[in-house]
């Protein structure tokens, strides 16, 4: 987990150290020899208990709420509350491959997005966090879990948060003056990796580098060679220091209602103030 210097071309950098990494992993997962390890990963991550804060946020939403899971990964949060509707999106086809194979569907039969969309009552699309295709000011909630920290500059991280906030209904739609007064205002829950996690196996802490490469080691038994093989993929992460997420949300035009720390992650719940509130 080495520190790195982010070059000026952030888009190309993320393409190499985030998007292409997941694309390469997906191409290996799609082969027969990696299907066993894929199933193991599905069993590990899909059935792992969700973060308590994420679970509580989704469970406390009113029945009939409609929202977004931006960067849905394997879709593990889609089933937490059966009384809400989630439109899930991810930049990586890898995520939809996992959803597809977990449902025992053939990924070669049709597009992965179409297959993922069969997981009713929710829907899925491929979308970039920086270019979300959703209408603004239309959703009751949104979650962004372990996504924003893959953006390699502060400007892009703020842009990613702003894109999520813009999809939410404003807190001023019903004429309420204070940010917590309107229960109908859309709220977003954002999770990012923390710098302060000295008790974890990674051992990062205050004072360490915030821009790092985190290896993903993929092992598989090769029937061709009769031996174990492994490949290491390095993924870029920005490790958030205490208070930094709240600052980025404010810079993105949001207002933090509450925030905290949960096992190696910083989280915050935010709303999008209306024009009157922003002007005050």
Number of C-alpha atoms within 10 A of each C-alpha: 14 11 15 14 10 14 11 10 10 14 13 12 17 20 13 16 18 20 18 16 19 20 18 12 17 20 13 16 21 17 11 10 15 19 15 14 16 23 15 11 13 18 12 11 15 18 10 10 11 14 13 10 16 18 14 13 16 24 15 9 18 14 12 11 16 19 24 25 23 29 23 26 25 20 22 16 21 22 15 14 18 14 16 20 19 26 20 26 25 24 20 21 21 21 23 29 27 25 25 23 19 15 13 9 15 13 19 10 9 10 15 23 21 16 22 25 19 13 15 12 14 18 19 24 20 20 18 15 24 18 11 18 14 15 10 15 16 15 26 23 27 26 25 22 22 19 22 27 23 21 23 25 19 13 12 18 23 21 21 25 25 21 20 30 29 23 25 25 22 27 25 20 14 12 12 15 14 11 20 15 13 16 14 18 24 26 30 27 24 25 24 24 24 26 24 22 17 13 11 11 7 12 11 19 17 14 9 14 15 19 22 20 17 16 14 13 11 16 13 18 15 13 9 7 8 8 9 10 11 10 11 13 17 17 20 26 26 24 25 20 19 16 11 13 26 22 14 19 25 17 15 21 19 25 23 21 14 11 17 15 16 14 12 17 22 25 23 20 21 26 25 30 25 20 12 10 16 11 7 5
